[in-house]
Every structure is written in C-alpha cells, then in structure tokens.
C-alpha cells in the first residue's frame, strides 16, 4: 500500500510538472523600421511673362511703339462724315483725329496714323480741301484722299504733297475699291475704301520719302495723367460745328476717355464695333470764310487763336499757334508754358465762333 501511494505521488508530480511547463514559441521577428519617404520638392510656379512693351515712343500719342516706326512719316486719311456715310471704318484706331467743317455745314475728318499695323479697312474716303492738306503737312504726313476741290489740287501740285488719290490717281488709285455693301446701303459716292495693308504695299514702291527729314520735329509733350490742374468740371462736352453737325463727348471714368456721339447715337467704328473715344479733346477757335456758291470754306489753320483742352473730366483754356503750313500745331497754357497732354490719342475740333459753339458741364 505504501508503494502504491509513493507511485501515485510520483505520477502526480510528473503531471503537475508537465502542466506547469510553458510551451516555448519561436521568437517574433520585429519588421524592419520603414523610413518615411522624403517629400518631393514642390515646383515653384513659373512667373507670369512680362507683357511685351515696344521700346520706342509714338510721337503722336506718347505711347510705346516699335522703334522703327518712330521716325516714319504718318499717314493722314480723309474720311467722309455725313450721316448717310455712317459708319466710318478705321476711325477708332487713329492717333489724331481732326474734325473741321466743310461746305454746307457738314464736317470731314482727317485721321492720322503713325503706324498702319493692324489697321484693316479705312473709309469711306472722300475729297480733300486746302486746310486739311495744311493739317497733314503739319505732321509731314502722306495724304490719302479721293479727289479734291480745284484749289486743293492746285495746292497739292504747288506744295508738292505726297499723296494717294482715289479719283485722279495713277498706280496709287489701285489701292482703292468700292465696297459692295456700302455701295448698296450707303450709295456709290460713300462706298470708296482702302486698307492699311494696301497703303503700305503701295508706299513700298511709291518712291516717296518714308521717314521724316532731320529738320522735322514734333514737340508735343505727354504726361501719364494729362488732367489739367485747377481745371473746370467737364464731364459732358458739346461741340456745335454748324446747324447740321454737333458732336457730343461724355467722359468715362473707367477708361479715362471721352466717348464720342453724333447724329443722336454713339459714334461707332464699323470696322471693329468700338465707340470712338479719346484721351485728349481739343476745341480750337478759328476764322472761316465762305468762298463760292458751293459753300466751300477757307479755314485758317496758321497763326493761332483760343482753344479749350479737355482731359480726365476737366477743362482748361489754352492757346494754339502755328507758324507755317509745314509746322505742327503748338498748344500752350495761359501762363505760356507748353501743354502736356495725357498719353493717348487726340481729337481736335476746329470751330468758328460765328457759326459754332462749345459748352460743357
């Protein structure tokens, strides 16, 4: 019995020992540490390219222009302006517009372009008069016209005016053509047009001197802001040329330009649909004399007189003068200092105090 008890105790000890022994598991291998990837470099945004600005300066506007265009003679185009001839084409791209009465109270415009790049159709082109020729000569410009008064033709020959004529011209007449839509809608006499491309092509073979002589100087000064100091408020300007034609100019602060209207509606360029506008508006008083039964005029564009300058919604009195037909117009303030106009285009109106008037508010 004693042996049995010893055996049982030994067996129990073996069982207890086996139960208390932990099973050895294989060691768990730790995964190797994962290194965080280096952040990719964020590319810097490419800077916006600087807008291209030509290195030259347009002598008629003070604005940038290609240097090779600076010394070139501008082109001056005679444009019809009676109501039946509207809309004009290419007028909104002119650097300088001269509006002057002609016979019967109508006005015509001489549109001056330092460069014809980007200028497409131009018209309708009409006949010239001596005083328009004188204004063109003041810019040493190449004149584009379609006919003229007998006195104008005499002066063209006498003054040796470089011109392209759509009526009595030779090779130069080929740069003009009759626009079929205008012929149908406006009438035959208001349908003659040309283009910047055709004019430039002809000039390349014309034999004309295409650059100013060294003796020519256009001395108009320009400023970033031409608003007159101590000027009177002039946000609405009315220029009466005659009983037939009155021009209206409303100042637009957003564009800092005067927006032109005539014949009871906006003066819109039929080529690009833009309303004619100007940074600088000048109204010049001069003498005008009726010459014949047709009502043709003699308009004084030499010597000088009083005027009013408008820019930035303000007005100031000025004087204008000109020594001779080959000299440019010169504008001065009442204190004798030269007028510095705002950089941009100009619209110059000639009126007679006897038949025209100026008002603004």
PAKEKOL-24917 format. One line per field, with one value per residue (C-alpha): residue number from 0; residue in three letters; y, z, x. Coordinates in Angstrom, 1 decimal. Layout:
! PAKEKOL-24917
guvo: c(NUM/...) $
roza: c(ALA/...) $
c2: c(Y/...) $
c3: c(Z/...) $
c1: c(X/...) $
This chain:
! PAKEKOL-24917
guvo: c(0/1/2/3/4/5/6/7/8/9/10/11/12/13/14/15/16/17/18/19/20/21/22/23/24/25/26/27/28/29/30/31/32/33/34/35/36/37/38/39/40/41/42/43/44/45/46/47/48/49/50/51/52/53/54/55/56/57/58/59/60/61/62/63/64/65/66/67/68/69/70/71/72/73/74/75/76/77/78/79/80/81/82/83/84/85/86/87/88/89/90/91/92/93/94/95/96/97/98/99/100/101/102/103/104/105/106/107/108/109/110/111/112/113/114/115/116/117/118/119/120/121/122/123/124/125/126/127/128/129/130/131/132/133/134/135/136/137/138/139/140/141/142/143/144/145/146/147/148/149/150/151/152/153/154/155/156/157/158/159/160/161/162/163/164/165/166/167/168/169/170/171/172/173/174/175/176/177/178/179/180/181/182/183/184/185/186/187/188/189/190/191/192/193/194/195/196/197/198/199/200/201/202/203/204/205/206/207/208/209/210/211/212/213/214/215/216/217/218/219/220/221/222/223/224/225/226/227/228/229/230/231/232/233/234/235/236/237/238/239/240/241/242/243/244/245/246/247/248/249/250/251/252/253/254/255/256/257/258/259/260/261/262/263/264/265/266/267/268/269/270/271/272/273/274/275/276/277/278/279/280/281/282/283/284/285/286/287/288/289/290/291/292/293/294/295/296/297/298/299/300/301/302/303/304/305/306/307/308/309/310/311/312/313/314/315/316/317/318/319/320/321/322/323/324/325/326/327/328/329/330/331/332/333/334/335/336/337/338/339/340/341/342/343/344/345/346/347/348/349/350/351/352/353/354/355/356/357/358/359/360) $
roza: c(UNK/UNK/UNK/UNK/UNK/UNK/UNK/UNK/UNK/UNK/UNK/UNK/UNK/UNK/UNK/UNK/UNK/UNK/UNK/UNK/UNK/UNK/UNK/UNK/UNK/UNK/UNK/UNK/UNK/UNK/UNK/UNK/UNK/UNK/UNK/UNK/UNK/UNK/UNK/UNK/UNK/UNK/UNK/UNK/UNK/UNK/UNK/UNK/UNK/UNK/UNK/UNK/UNK/UNK/UNK/UNK/UNK/UNK/UNK/UNK/UNK/UNK/UNK/UNK/UNK/UNK/UNK/UNK/UNK/UNK/UNK/UNK/UNK/UNK/UNK/UNK/UNK/UNK/UNK/UNK/UNK/UNK/UNK/UNK/UNK/UNK/UNK/UNK/UNK/UNK/UNK/UNK/UNK/UNK/UNK/UNK/UNK/UNK/UNK/UNK/UNK/UNK/UNK/UNK/UNK/UNK/UNK/UNK/UNK/UNK/UNK/UNK/UNK/UNK/UNK/UNK/UNK/UNK/UNK/UNK/UNK/UNK/UNK/UNK/UNK/UNK/UNK/UNK/UNK/UNK/UNK/UNK/UNK/UNK/UNK/UNK/UNK/UNK/UNK/UNK/UNK/UNK/UNK/UNK/UNK/UNK/UNK/UNK/UNK/UNK/UNK/UNK/UNK/UNK/UNK/UNK/UNK/UNK/UNK/UNK/UNK/UNK/UNK/UNK/UNK/UNK/UNK/UNK/UNK/UNK/UNK/UNK/UNK/UNK/UNK/UNK/UNK/UNK/UNK/UNK/UNK/UNK/UNK/UNK/UNK/UNK/UNK/UNK/UNK/UNK/UNK/UNK/UNK/UNK/UNK/UNK/UNK/UNK/UNK/UNK/UNK/UNK/UNK/UNK/UNK/UNK/UNK/UNK/UNK/UNK/UNK/UNK/UNK/UNK/UNK/UNK/UNK/UNK/UNK/UNK/UNK/UNK/UNK/UNK/UNK/UNK/UNK/UNK/UNK/UNK/UNK/UNK/UNK/UNK/UNK/UNK/UNK/UNK/UNK/UNK/UNK/UNK/UNK/UNK/UNK/UNK/UNK/UNK/UNK/UNK/UNK/UNK/UNK/UNK/UNK/UNK/UNK/UNK/UNK/UNK/UNK/UNK/UNK/UNK/UNK/UNK/UNK/UNK/UNK/UNK/UNK/UNK/UNK/UNK/UNK/UNK/UNK/UNK/UNK/UNK/UNK/UNK/UNK/UNK/UNK/UNK/UNK/UNK/UNK/UNK/UNK/UNK/UNK/UNK/UNK/UNK/UNK/UNK/UNK/UNK/UNK/UNK/UNK/UNK/UNK/UNK/UNK/UNK/UNK/UNK/UNK/UNK/UNK/UNK/UNK/UNK/UNK/UNK/UNK/UNK/UNK/UNK/UNK/UNK/UNK/UNK/UNK/UNK/UNK/UNK/UNK/UNK/UNK/UNK/UNK/UNK/UNK/UNK/UNK/UNK/UNK/UNK/UNK/UNK/UNK/UNK/UNK/UNK/UNK/UNK/UNK/UNK/UNK/UNK/UNK/UNK/UNK/UNK/UNK/UNK/UNK) $
c2: c(0.0/2.3/1.6/2.4/5.7/6.6/5.7/7.8/10.8/10.4/10.3/13.3/15.2/14.3/15.6/18.8/19.4/18.8/21.2/23.9/23.9/26.7/25.9/27.8/29.7/30.8/34.4/37.0/39.0/42.7/44.2/46.5/50.1/51.8/55.1/57.9/59.0/62.4/64.9/65.6/69.2/71.5/73.1/76.9/78.4/79.9/83.7/85.3/86.6/90.3/91.8/92.9/96.6/98.2/100.2/103.2/106.1/107.1/110.9/111.4/109.7/109.3/105.6/102.7/101.8/99.8/101.8/101.5/103.2/106.4/108.3/107.3/109.8/109.2/108.6/111.0/109.7/111.9/110.4/111.2/112.1/112.9/111.0/108.9/107.7/106.2/104.1/105.2/102.4/102.5/105.9/104.5/103.4/106.9/108.5/112.0/113.0/116.4/117.3/120.5/121.9/121.7/123.1/123.1/122.7/119.1/118.0/115.8/114.1/113.8/110.7/110.5/107.1/106.9/103.1/101.2/97.9/96.2/98.8/97.0/98.7/102.5/104.6/105.9/108.0/111.5/114.5/117.0/120.8/123.1/123.3/119.5/119.4/122.0/119.9/116.9/118.9/119.9/116.2/115.7/113.1/111.1/112.1/109.6/111.1/110.7/113.8/117.4/120.9/122.7/124.8/121.7/120.1/123.3/123.3/119.6/120.4/123.7/122.3/119.0/117.0/113.2/111.8/108.8/109.8/107.5/109.7/111.2/108.9/106.6/103.5/104.8/104.6/100.8/100.8/101.9/99.9/100.2/98.2/96.4/96.5/100.2/100.8/99.1/100.6/104.0/104.9/104.9/108.1/106.9/103.4/104.1/102.3/101.3/99.4/99.7/96.8/98.3/101.6/100.1/97.9/101.0/103.0/100.3/101.0/104.6/106.4/108.7/109.5/107.4/108.9/112.5/114.7/115.6/119.1/118.0/117.9/117.2/118.6/117.7/116.7/113.9/113.0/109.9/111.9/115.0/116.1/119.9/121.3/123.5/122.6/123.1/120.1/118.9/115.5/116.3/118.3/119.6/120.9/122.6/122.8/124.0/123.7/120.3/118.7/118.7/116.4/115.1/113.8/112.1/111.4/107.8/107.5/103.7/104.2/107.8/108.8/110.9/108.8/110.4/110.5/112.2/112.3/111.2/108.0/106.6/107.2/103.6/102.3/100.0/98.0/96.9/97.9/100.2/103.6/106.4/107.7/110.0/110.7/114.3/116.5/119.9/122.5/125.3/128.6/129.9/132.1/130.5/132.2/131.0/131.1/130.2/129.3/125.7/126.9/125.8/127.3/128.9/127.8/129.5/126.8/129.0/131.9/130.8/131.5/130.5/126.9/124.6/121.4/118.5/115.6/113.5/115.1/118.6/121.6/124.4/127.3/127.1/128.9/127.3/128.6/127.6/129.5/127.9/125.1/122.8/123.3/121.3/122.8/124.1/124.3/126.5/127.3/130.8/131.2/130.5/127.0/124.2/122.0/118.4/116.1/112.8/109.7/108.5/109.7/113.1/114.5/118.1/120.1/123.4/125.7/129.2/131.4/132.8/129.6/127.1/126.9/125.0/124.1/121.7/120.8) $
c3: c(0.0/0.8/-2.6/-4.3/-2.5/-3.5/-7.1/-7.2/-5.7/-8.3/-11.1/-9.8/-9.6/-13.2/-14.3/-12.4/-13.7/-17.3/-16.8/-15.3/-18.1/-20.7/-24.4/-25.9/-29.1/-31.8/-31.3/-33.3/-35.5/-35.5/-39.0/-40.1/-39.5/-42.6/-43.3/-44.3/-47.9/-48.4/-49.5/-53.2/-54.0/-54.8/-58.1/-57.9/-60.2/-63.3/-63.2/-65.5/-68.5/-68.6/-71.3/-74.3/-74.4/-77.5/-76.8/-78.9/-78.3/-80.6/-81.2/-81.8/-78.5/-76.2/-76.0/-76.8/-80.4/-82.3/-82.5/-86.3/-86.5/-84.6/-87.4/-90.1/-91.7/-90.6/-93.0/-93.0/-94.4/-95.5/-94.1/-95.0/-92.1/-93.3/-91.7/-94.8/-94.9/-91.4/-90.1/-90.7/-90.8/-89.1/-87.4/-83.8/-84.5/-85.4/-83.3/-84.0/-85.5/-86.9/-87.5/-89.5/-91.2/-95.0/-97.4/-96.4/-92.7/-93.0/-91.4/-92.7/-90.7/-91.3/-89.4/-88.8/-88.1/-87.1/-87.9/-90.0/-88.5/-87.5/-89.3/-91.8/-93.8/-94.0/-95.3/-96.7/-98.3/-99.6/-101.2/-99.6/-99.1/-98.7/-94.9/-94.5/-96.6/-94.3/-91.3/-92.9/-93.8/-90.2/-89.5/-92.6/-93.4/-96.6/-97.7/-98.7/-100.4/-103.2/-105.2/-104.0/-104.8/-107.7/-105.2/-103.3/-106.5/-107.2/-103.8/-104.0/-107.1/-105.7/-102.3/-103.8/-101.4/-101.4/-101.8/-102.9/-104.8/-105.5/-108.2/-110.4/-109.3/-111.4/-109.9/-106.5/-107.4/-107.4/-103.5/-103.5/-104.3/-104.0/-101.1/-102.4/-99.1/-98.7/-102.3/-101.8/-98.3/-98.4/-102.1/-104.6/-103.6/-100.0/-100.8/-101.6/-99.2/-98.8/-96.2/-94.1/-96.0/-99.4/-98.4/-97.0/-100.1/-102.3/-100.2/-100.5/-104.2/-104.4/-104.3/-101.5/-98.7/-95.9/-93.0/-91.6/-92.6/-89.9/-89.8/-88.7/-85.1/-83.5/-80.0/-78.3/-74.6/-72.9/-69.3/-67.6/-66.5/-68.6/-66.3/-66.1/-62.6/-61.3/-64.4/-64.5/-64.4/-67.9/-68.0/-70.8/-73.8/-76.7/-79.8/-82.3/-85.7/-87.6/-87.8/-89.4/-87.1/-83.4/-81.6/-78.1/-75.8/-72.5/-70.0/-68.9/-65.6/-66.1/-69.4/-68.6/-72.1/-73.7/-75.7/-78.9/-80.2/-83.3/-85.1/-82.0/-81.3/-80.3/-82.9/-83.6/-85.9/-88.4/-88.7/-85.1/-83.5/-81.0/-80.0/-81.0/-77.9/-77.0/-74.1/-75.2/-76.6/-78.0/-79.4/-81.3/-82.4/-85.8/-88.7/-91.5/-94.7/-97.5/-100.8/-103.5/-104.3/-103.3/-99.8/-99.8/-97.0/-96.3/-92.8/-91.0/-89.7/-89.4/-86.9/-83.9/-81.5/-78.4/-77.5/-74.7/-73.6/-72.0/-70.3/-67.2/-67.0/-66.6/-68.9/-69.1/-71.6/-74.0/-77.0/-80.3/-82.8/-86.0/-87.8/-91.3/-93.1/-92.7/-88.9/-86.4/-84.1/-80.8/-77.7/-74.7/-71.4/-70.5/-68.5/-71.7/-70.6/-73.2/-72.7/-71.7/-72.9/-71.5/-73.1/-75.7/-78.8/-79.5/-81.1/-82.4/-83.4/-85.3/-84.9/-85.9/-83.1/-85.6/-86.7/-83.9/-80.2/-77.2/-74.0/-71.1/-67.7) $
c1: c(0.0/2.8/4.4/1.1/0.9/4.5/3.8/0.7/2.5/5.3/2.8/1.0/4.3/5.1/1.7/2.0/5.4/4.2/1.3/3.4/5.9/5.3/5.5/8.3/7.2/9.6/10.7/8.6/10.8/10.2/9.6/12.4/11.6/10.1/11.6/9.2/9.9/11.4/8.8/9.0/10.2/7.2/8.0/7.9/5.2/6.6/6.4/3.9/5.8/6.1/3.8/5.8/6.3/7.9/11.0/10.0/7.6/4.8/5.4/1.6/0.5/3.4/2.6/5.0/5.6/8.2/11.4/11.5/8.1/9.1/10.8/8.4/6.1/2.5/-0.4/-3.4/-6.7/-9.6/-12.8/-16.4/-18.6/-22.1/-24.9/-25.6/-22.0/-22.0/-20.5/-16.9/-14.3/-10.9/-11.5/-11.2/-7.6/-6.3/-3.7/-5.1/-8.5/-9.1/-12.7/-13.3/-16.4/-16.7/-19.3/-22.9/-22.2/-21.0/-17.7/-15.0/-12.2/-8.5/-7.4/-3.7/-1.9/1.7/1.6/-0.9/-0.1/-3.4/-5.5/-7.7/-10.4/-10.4/-13.3/-15.3/-12.6/-13.6/-12.1/-9.8/-9.6/-6.6/-6.9/-7.0/-3.8/-2.2/-3.0/-1.5/1.6/2.0/2.7/4.8/2.2/1.4/-2.1/-4.8/-7.9/-10.4/-10.5/-10.5/-11.6/-9.8/-8.0/-6.9/-5.5/-3.6/-2.1/-1.1/0.9/2.3/3.2/4.5/2.3/3.0/-0.5/-2.6/-5.7/-8.6/-10.1/-7.3/-4.5/-2.5/-0.9/-2.0/-5.7/-5.4/-5.3/-9.0/-12.1/-15.9/-17.2/-20.3/-22.3/-21.6/-22.5/-25.8/-26.6/-24.9/-24.7/-22.0/-20.3/-19.9/-18.5/-14.8/-12.5/-8.9/-6.9/-3.7/-2.2/-2.9/-1.5/1.7/2.1/1.9/4.3/6.9/7.1/6.0/9.3/8.1/10.4/9.0/10.9/11.0/13.9/16.2/14.8/11.3/10.4/7.1/7.5/4.2/4.8/2.9/2.3/0.9/-2.0/-2.9/-5.8/-5.5/-4.6/-7.4/-9.5/-13.2/-15.5/-16.2/-17.8/-20.2/-18.9/-21.0/-19.3/-21.6/-19.8/-22.9/-26.6/-26.0/-23.4/-23.0/-20.5/-21.1/-18.3/-19.1/-16.3/-16.0/-14.0/-13.4/-11.5/-10.4/-11.6/-14.2/-16.8/-17.9/-21.5/-23.0/-26.3/-28.1/-26.2/-22.8/-20.1/-19.2/-16.4/-18.0/-14.8/-14.4/-17.6/-15.8/-17.1/-14.8/-13.1/-10.2/-7.9/-7.3/-10.1/-9.2/-11.6/-9.9/-11.5/-10.5/-11.8/-13.8/-14.9/-17.3/-15.5/-18.1/-21.7/-21.0/-20.3/-16.6/-14.6/-11.3/-10.3/-7.4/-5.0/-2.0/-1.3/-3.4/-6.2/-8.0/-8.9/-10.1/-8.3/-10.3/-8.7/-9.7/-13.1/-11.6/-11.2/-8.7/-8.3/-5.3/-3.8/-2.9/-0.5/1.3/4.0/3.5/1.8/4.8/4.9/2.9/0.3/1.7/-0.5/0.3/-1.3/-2.4/0.9/2.8/4.0/3.6/0.6/1.5/-1.3/-2.2/-0.6/-3.1/-4.9/-6.3/-9.4/-9.1/-12.2/-12.0/-15.0/-15.8/-17.2/-19.6/-21.2/-20.2/-20.2/-18.8/-20.4/-19.6/-20.6) $
